[in-house]
Amino acid sequence: MALPASSTGTEQGAPHSAPDPPFNPLVPAPPVSYPITTLEDLGSRTYFNSYHYPFNVSSVPLSSRRLPDRGRILVCHDMQGGYRDDKWVQGGNNPDAFSIWHWYLIDIFVYFSHNLVTLPPPCWTNTAHRHGVQVLGTFITEGDKGTVICNKLLATKESAQLYAKRLTELAVSLGFDGWLLNMEVQLDKQLIPNLLEFVRHLTEKMHSSVPGSSVIWYDSVTIDGDLIYQNQLNQYNKPFFDICDGIFANYSWEEDYPKLSAAVAGKRNYDVYMGIDVFGRGTYGGGQWKTNVALDVLKKDRVSAAIFAPGWWGLVEDSWGMVQTYPKALPFYSNFDQGRGHHYSINGNQISSDPWNNISRQGFQPFVKFGPSSTIQVLFDFNGESYSGGGNITFKGILSDNSAYFTTRLFRGELPLGSSPIQFTYSVKSGGSSKIGLSLEFSSPENQQNKILLASQDATYESLSQFAGNFTKVLISHEVSNPKSIPELGWVLQENSISMKGSTLTEIHAVCYQEKPDTELPQSPSEFYAVLGHILIKAPGRTPDFPPASSWIVEGQYIKWGQGSQGSSSKSLSIKISWKFKRGNGSPLYNKYNIYLVELARSESNDSMQRLGKAVQFIGTAHVGAFYISKLAVPGGISTIRFIIQVCNDYGACQELDKSPFFQLNVPAKLSAMKVDAFVDVDEEATTIAIVRVVIGKPKKKVLKREDRAKRLEIACFMLVSLLILVLIGQCLECSVAKFIRYLF
């Protein structure tokens, strides 16, 4: 049985229609992720000439690629063939876009499609790396077309090595962690030695280029060249297993196959990933609501699991438990954002009311089982106000007299603490007497367990006395003023510092409780409602330190003006804005930038610039040093446009807008007479396209357009010729005068 065909369904709200064929990757357009479909394109490296390539580089590094020595969970992505809402690198407008937020149940994530070379969109790599998960692309050959490809790929040892090198180069350049190899074709046995060389060389090149990377063989063609799925590790596929990092066994295995495979693998038993098709197509146990049947067998027999098209995540957790833990290092920040929503906020202020999706924005996902409980319902709220990002964790229900408080796990970590204290900051919004605190669980070197409650700043003895005995210590937090937040929105920042030298922070829980009324009269249970906006753990005193705007070089490229749709004086603008730090082209200092638009008009009464309309408009988020704006509507009367690049760090802080780097562009009065500050290059076929470079803090150097330079050169040549003629005439006159004087004397 082959890897199942992609699941079907209706695409929901893609931000744009797919590029009309033929797709030209060289033409500037909203950046997309796309596969490589021909061996010729792979061999010739055409992908690196694509306009879209720089946008597809992931920006979040993986802290450690070393896989644990235990049973692992590999998840093979499958959503309508891949490259749906996730292909739009800068995000889209579908708040219901497919996403994954159970990263704590995953060790390896494979982005799969039925194209020859499936390159993971950077949004998946960014959020997977943030959660400590490896990301693999897919190389697949299947059917008659796949046979033709393999005949060329494996024609010689050198060709096999060449294409292995090309795949390595793609993984290294785009920042993902390896490959799933799926050779689902019948092969001439004479090609098998070169197939082995392809697998060996790819594995070696990946390991040398990306230490800890993974190359995994799919159980397809055998060592004899036959396309016969073995559904286990045996003598027919072990030669491939021996020269790579693991095998993804097909789904139709029987109950004793995992144990037999483990015996064949020897000490590498956890490198055997037994396939489970969650849809139940020929898989052991039937999949779907019985997925745990197969998982239980694999765990018992000490091998790993490869889950195709995952669903029913609760069954995975119940069978295998959590395989990832965080926080592990400081600073740690989570706004619980799932990478989609109906609005977007920063520091408690909503900066956009537009629906959106962008998995790269996804924060650390909590280890919460969302849903109703006996007392309090826990849910991720996309529609309610958020402190940061597009959502929050909402707690609502009834706390009766028999339930003095309610607690639920948020994170399970392995954060070792030194001698210095650590600081906790979290945002809360609550109604009435409802309160939220944090319960912190620590383990000492002597394995002593401590539970510390961080209670809200206005907690009273009467309310805490109901349950304080369940904690080792209770600390009252203090409220932190946030000058960036609007008080009327109701967000309160709670802060506390704690020192637990030598201990390890193992769990963080939310604690819901209510203020006890100051009366002895019996009270009926009241409704509980509170919202948790974010959590930040860092060293005390650490404040954001962003480089000044003058530290950045900002460029505008591929500038194209067009006629607008809002009247004869309106215009549309397409532009790529890019920026880099002056110190060099090394690793980026930041991996998140908010992009804003400011429209300016020149006052008729004076020469000062006046802001019109919305003072500052949020237009998107970039995760590399570039952002493309397509067909921006520019109303009439606007003379200057400013794009602000707001730099953000890993723990939720963003630079002040008035201190951020920016790119400024003059709006042409007429499209035929476009005016910009500087020209570095001009498209020969379109006079309204140019590249503009602005070095913040330095005077702008003006460079003329090619046609202007030609005219000036023509004038200069004419003047030079005229000068030469005058010189010749002067020499002739001088000679005649001399002869006349000699004649007279």
N, C-alpha and C positions, 0 to 999 in steps of 0.2 A: 504493500500500500504506500502510495506516494504521500508527500506532504499534502494535506487536504487543500482543495481549491479554496480560495478566499471566501469568507462568509458574505452573503448577499444582504442587501437592505437598501433603504432609501437614503441618499446623502442628504444631510440636514444643514441647510443654510451655509453652503460654502461661500466665502467672502467674495469670490469672483468666479466666473466660469473658467474652466480649464483652458490653457493656451490653445488657440486654434492651430491645428496642424497646417503647414509644418512649423513646429516650434523652433525658433531661432535663438539659441542661447547667447548669441553675441550681441543682441539688441537690448539696450537698457529697458527694463520693465520691473514691476514689483517682483522682488527676488523670490524664487521658488526652489524647492528641492526636487530633484528628478533623478531617475536611474540612468545607467549606461546600458544601452540595448544591443550594441554590436561589439564584436571582438575588435573590429577595426578602430572604433572610437577608443576602446580601452588601450589598445596597443599604441596608438598615436598620441595619447595624452590630451585629446581635444578638450576634455573636461576642464583642464586648467586654463584654457583660453576663454572659458565661459564668463560672461558678465556676472553670473550668479555665484560663481565659485567662492569669492571672498566672503559672501554673506553666509555660506554654508559651513564655515569653520566653527566648531564648537568652542565655547569660551570658558567652560567650567572644567578644570582638571579633576581627574580621579585621584583621591588622596592615596589609595593603595590598590594595585591590581592583583595582589596576591589573594588567590582563592582559598577559603578555609578548608581545613582537612576534616570535612564532615559531608553529610549528604547535602547537596545543593539543589536549588530550584532555578532552572532555566525557563524563561517565559518567551515564547515565540509570538511576536505581535502579528495580529491578523485583523484588519479592518477594511473590508471592501476593497481588497487588493492593494492597500497602501497608498500613500501620497494623496490623502483626502484633505481635510482641514489643516492637517499638520504640514502640508507642503508649503504653505505660505509662511516664509521664514519670519516675517515681521508680524505675524499674527493675522487673525481675521475677525469677523463679527458674528460668529456663531457661539453663543454661550452654552450650547448643548453639544459642542464638539467632543469627540471621543478623547478620553484621557485615562491615565492610570494613576492612582494615588496610594496603592498598596505596596509601595517600594520596600517596605520592611519585610516583605515576603519573597523577595527576588534577589538572586545572586548575579544572574546574567540575563540581559535583555537582548533578544534578536529581532531586528527590524526585517520583516520578511515581505517579499512580493515575488511574483512570477516573472520578473525581468532578469536579464542576464546578470547585471551587477546592481544590487540594491544598496544604495547609500543612505544611511539613517539620516533623516532630517535633524538639524542641530538641536532642535527643541528637545528631542528625546535624549540625546547625548548629554545636554546640559542638565536636565533634571535628574536623569539616572545617575550621573556622576555626583551630583549634589548629595544623593542618598547612598553613595558607595557601591553602585551597581555598574558592572561592565556592560558595554554596548557592542554588539557585533553586527556587521553588515552581512549580506547573503550573496553568494555566487552560485547560480543555478543554471544547469543545462537540462533541457527536457524536450522530448519529441524529436521529430525529424530535423528540425532546425538545430536542436541541441547536439545531435550527432554530427552535423556539418561543422558546428563550432568546435566540438571536441577534436575532430580530425585535424583541424588547423592548429588548435591550441597545443595538441600533443604530437604534432608532426615530428618534432625533434626535441632533444633534451634542452637545446638552447631556447626554443620557443616556449617550452614549459616554464623555464626559468624567467623568461622575459615577462610573461603574464603574471607570474607570481610576484615579480618585482613591481609591476604596475599596481596590483592590488595592495601591496604593502604601502606604496607611495600614497595611495588614496586614503588609507586608514590613518597614516601618520599626518598627512596634511589636513585632514578634516577633524582629527582628534578623537576618533573612536578606537575600539580596543581589539579588533580582530574580525574573524570571518567564520560563518557557517558555510561549508562546502557541500553542495547537493548536486551530485552528478547522476541524474536520473535518466541515463541512456544506456543502451547496449553498446559495448565497445569491442573492437577487434582486440584480441588478446595481445597482439604485438604492441598496442599502445599503452598497456598497463605499466611497463617500466617508466615511461614518461609521465604517466599519471602519478605514480609514486614520487617521481622527482618533483612534480608540480606541488604536491602536498608537502613534501619535505622542505623544499626551498622556500615556500610560502611561510611555513612554520618557523624556519630558521631566520628568515628576514624579519618577520614580525617580532620575534623574540629579541633580536639584536637591536631593532629600531625602537620597540616599545616593550621594555622589560615587564613581564607579567601578563602580556597579551595572550589571547586565546585563539586557536584555530580548531574548529570542531567539525568532524566528518559526519555527514548524514548517512545512515544505513541505506544504501541504494545499490550502486554497481558493486559487484564482488571482485575479488582478486583474479577471477577467471574471465572478467569482462561481461558477466551476465547481470542483467537487471533483475535481481531476485532479492526481495527484502527479507532479511534474516530475522528481524524483530528481536535480536539479541546480539551480543558480542560472541563471535566464534571464529573458526579458522578461515572463514571466507571474507571477513572484513577486518580481522585483527591486524594485518599488515599496514592498513591505513591508520588504525588506532595507535599503533606503535610509533608512528612518526609525527603525530600531532597531539593536541591537548585533550582530546576526548571524542566520544562517539554519541550521536543522537540516534538511538535505536528507534526503529519504526514502531507504530502504535499497536500492531496486532500481536502482542506478546501474550504468552500464557503464564500461569501463576508461578511456575518454577523457573521461567526465563531470567528474572532478575538475579536469583541465586546462582544460576549457571554462568551468567555474564560476569558476576563478581568474582567467581572462581577463575575464569579465563583472564580477567584483568589483573589478578594478584593484588599487589599493593596499590594499584591505581583504580580500585573499585569505585571511588567517588567520581572518577572521570567517565563513568558510564551513565549517560542520561537516558533513561527509559521514557519513551514518548507516551503522552496522554493527550488524546483529542477530546477536549472538553465537550464538544458537540456529540461525542459518543459514536463516531463513525468507525466501527470495527475496533474500538479500544477496549482494553481489559476493564471490566467493571461497569461499562456502559456510559461512563462520562456523566455530564450534566450534574444532577443532584447526587450522583453516586461517584463523583470524581474522587472522593476521599477513599473509596475502596481500593483503587489502584495506588494512591499515595501511601496508604497504610502498608501495603505489601512492599513498596520500594523502601520505605523507612526501615521496616523490619529486616530486609535483606541487605541493608547498608550500601545502597547505590543512590544515584541522584535522579531527579525528575526533570523531564522536559515537557512543559505544558504548552499546548498549541491553542491559541485563541482563548485566553483565560477568562473565566467568569466564576461566579460562586466563590469569591475569595474567602468567605467565611469558612468554607470546607477546607481550603488550603491551610488556613491558620489553625483550625481545630486539629488537623492531622499532623502538621509539621512544626507549628509554632512559628515564632518570628526568627528570621535569619539575619536581619540587620538591626543595629542599635545606634541610636544617636539621642543626645549629643555625645561626641567623643573628644571634641576640642573647642577651645574658645577663640573668637566669640561664636556664640550659637544664637541664631535668629530664626524665628518662624512666624509668619503672618497667616499660616494655614491655607494660603492661596492654592487653589487647585488648577490654576492656569486658565481660568475661564470665569465669566461673570457678566453682570448686567450694568456694572459701573466700576469705577476705579478710584482709589483714594490713596493719599499720602499724608501721614501724620494726622489722621483723623479728619482731613478735609477732602471732600469728593472733588476730583479734578476732571472727571469725565462721567457722563451719564449714558454713554454708548455701550451696547453689548459688545463683548470681545472674547477672543480665545487666543492664547499664546502659552504653550506648555513651558517655554523657557522661563516664564515668570513664576512658575510653580515653586512655592516655598517648601521647607521641610514638612512632610505630611505627618500628622499626629497618628498615634497608634490607637485610635478611637474606634470602637464599634458603634457606629451611628445607628440611631433608632430608639424606640421607646424602652423604658425600663419600668420597674415597679413604681417608681415615683417621678423621676425626671427624664424627659426626652432630650437626647443630645442630637443635634443636627448641624450640618454645614449649611449656612444660610447665604444663598447667592443674591437674594433680593434685599436683605437688610443692610443697613449701613456698615461699612467696614472701616477699620482704623487704617489698614494698609492693604493694598491690593483689591481683590474683588469679592471678599467673603469674610466670614467669621465663624466661630463656634458658638452656637446658641444653646442655652439650657433653659427649659421651661417645663412647668408641671406643678405638682403640689407636694410640699414637704409637710407631712402630718406630724403630730406630736410624737409618734413612734419613730419618726425618721428625723432626728435632729439635724442631720446633714447628709449630703449625697456626694460621692466621690467617683471619679472615672479617670482612667489612665490617659495621659496625653503623650508621654514619651518614655521609652526605656533606653537608658544610656549606659555608657562606660566612660565617664568623664573623671579622670584622676585629678585630685586637688592637691595643690602645694601648700606652702605656708601662708601665702597671700589670700585674702578674702576674695570672694566672687560676688558680683552684683546682679540681682534679678530685677528686671523691669517688665511690667506687663500692663496692658491697657484693658479697662473694664468699662462696660456700660450696663447699668442695671436699673430696675424699676422698683419703687417702693422700698421695702425692707430687704430685698434680695441682695446677697453679697457673694462674691467669689474670692477664694484664696487659692494658694498653691501648696500642695503637700510634696515635700522633697524627701526622698528616701536615699540614705547613705549606707555604705558598707565600709567598715573599718578594716585595716590590715589583719585584725584579730577576728574578722568575720562578725563583728558586732553590728547590728542593724539599728539605725536611728531614723525616726520620722519627725520632720520639722514642718510645722505649719506656718506659712506666711499669711497672716490674716490682713484684711483690709484696714485702711488707716482709721476708720471710724468704728471698728469693732468694739463691742462692750463686753465687760466681764460676764454679764448675764447671758449673752448669746453664745459666748465661747465655752462657758462652763458646762454646757450640755454635752460637749464631745471632746474637750481639750485633753481629757485623760487618755485618749487614743493616740496621742502624739508625745514624743520625747520632749519637745520644746515648742512653745508658741511664740512667734515674733510678730510684732505689729509693724506693718509696712507704713511708709509715709508717702503722702501725695507729692508728685513732682509737677511743677508748673511746666506747661508746654506752650511757649509763645507762638508756635507755628499752628496750633490747633484752635479752632473756634469754640469757645466755651459753651455756646448754646447747643452744640452738637452732643454734649453730654459725656464725652470720653474722659475718663480719669486715669492718669498714669500712677501706678503703684510701684514703689521701689523699696528694696531691702538688700542688705549685705550680710553675708554669712561666711564664717570661717570654719572649715572642717579639715584641718591639716591631716594629710595622709589618707583621707577617706576617698571613696569613689561615689560619685552621684550615679545612682542606678535607675531611678524612676522619678517622673514628675506627674502628679495628678492634679486635676482641678477639684476644688472643694466648694460645694454649694451649700450655703446656710442662710438663715434669716435672722435679722435683729429681733430679739425677744421684746415684746411690748412691756412697758413699765406699768404693769397692772397684774393683780392676782386673779382677776376675773377670767373665766374660761374663754378661750379664743378659738374661733373656727379656723381651719387651715386656710391660708391665703395662697394666692397664685404666686409661683416663683418665676421670675424672668430675669435673665442676665446674659450678657454677651462678652466673650473673651476675644480681643482683637489681635494681640500679638504677644510673644514672649521673647525677651532678649536676655542672654546671660553673657557677661563680659567681666573683664578685670575692672575694678573701680577706678574712676578718674580717666579712663580712656575716652577721649573725645575725637570726633571726626576731624581729620586734617586733610583737606582737599587742596591740591595744587591750584595756584591762581590761574585765571583765564589766560594770562600771558604765557603760561607753560605749554599751551597747545597750539598746534598748527591745524587750521580748519580750512577745508577746501570745498568748493562747489563744483560739481562736474556734471556733464551731460545736461546742461541747462537748456530747456526747450520751452519756449513760450507759444501759446496758441490763443485763439479767440475764445472768450468765455461764453457762458450761456446765460449770464445775468445782465444782458444789455450790451450795447455796442462798445461801451467803455470797459467792460469786464474782460478779464483774461484768465487763462489757465496756465499753470506752471508745473513742469516735471523737472526734477532735479535730484541728483545724488549728492548728499553731504557726507564728507569723510573727515576724520580727525585722527591725529596721532600726537603722542607726547614728544616733545622736542628732544628728549634725551636719547632717542633712538627707536629702532623698530623691534625691540625685544618683546618679551612676554607682556601682555597688557596688564596695567595696574588695576583695572576695573573691568567688570563684565556686565554692567548694566548702566544704561544711559536713557534718561527720559528726554524726549524731544518735544519742544514747545514752539509755537508760532506766535509772533507779535507782528501786527500790521500797523504801519505808520503812515501818516499823511502829512503833507507840508501845509501849514496854515496859510491862508490867503493874507492874513493881517500881519504876520511876522514870519521870521525865518526859522522858528523853532518847530520841532517835530511833535505832532500830536498823535496820541494813541486813539484808534477808533475801535468801536465794537468791543468784543471781549478783550480785556487787557492782555491776557496770556491764554493761549489755547493749547491744550495737550493734544498731540497728534500721534504719539506712539512711543514704543520702547525699543531700543537697539541693544543687542548683546555682542556686537562687534563694533569696530570703529567706523561704521558707515550706516546710513539710513537713506532709503529711496522714497521720494514723495512723487506720486503719480497724479497728474491733472488736478492740482490744487486750484480751487476756485479763488480768484483774486478780484474782489469787487472794484468797480470804478472809484477813483478818488484816492486809491492807495498808491503812494509813491515809493515806499520802501518796505521790504519784508525782512524780518530778522528771525532766524532759526536758532533757538537756544538749546545747547546740549548740556543737560543737567547730569552731572556725574554722581553715581550712587555706589556705596560700598556694600560689603557682604552682610552687614548687620543693620540694614534698614535706613541708614542715614543718607541724605542727599544734599548736595551743595546748594547754597543759596542761589536763586536764579540770577540775581544781579551781580553775582561773582562767577557765574558760569561762562565757559567759552561760547561763542556764537558765530554765526555766519550771516552777513547782511548783504542784501541784493537790492539794487534799484529796479523799480518796475518801469519798463520802457513806455514812453508816451505813445509810441506807435510800434507795432510789431516789426516794421521794416527798419526801425531806428532804435534797436535795443541798446540800452546803455547799462554797462556793468563796470565795476571798479577796475578790473584787470582781466586781460586775456592771456592765457597760456597756450591754448590750442583752440582751433575753430574747425568744425566739420566743414569740409569743402563743399558739401552739397546743401547745407542748411545754415543760413547766416544767423539763425536764432539759436544755435547750439554752441555752447562754449564751456570751457573749464576755467573756473575762477578760483584763485588761491588767496586766502587771507591769513597772514601771520599776525595773531593778536599781539598788540603792543608794539608793532613795527610799522613804519610807513609802507603803504602799498605801492609796489612798483608797477607802473603802467606799461603794458606791452601792446603794440598795435595789431590790428587784424591784418591778415595776409593781404587782402585787397588794398588796405591803406598803405601797407609797406611797399607794395608794388607801385602804387601811384607816386609815392615819395621817391622811390628809386628812379622812376621815369623822369620826374622833375629834376632830380639831382643830375642824371645823365645829360639832360637838355642843358642845364646850367653849365656843366663841365664842358660840353661841346662848344657852347657859346663863348665861354671863357677862352678856350683854345683858339677859336676864330679871332677873338679880339686880340689875343697875344700875337697871332700871325699878322693881323692887320697892322698892329703896332710896330712889329719888326719891319714890315714892308715900308711903312711911313718913315721909320727911323733911317732906313737905307736910302730912301729917296731924298730926304732932307740932307743927308751927308753928301750925296752926289751933287746936289744943288749948291751947297756951300763951297765944295771944291771947285765947281764951275765958276763961281763968282770970284774966288781968290786965286 
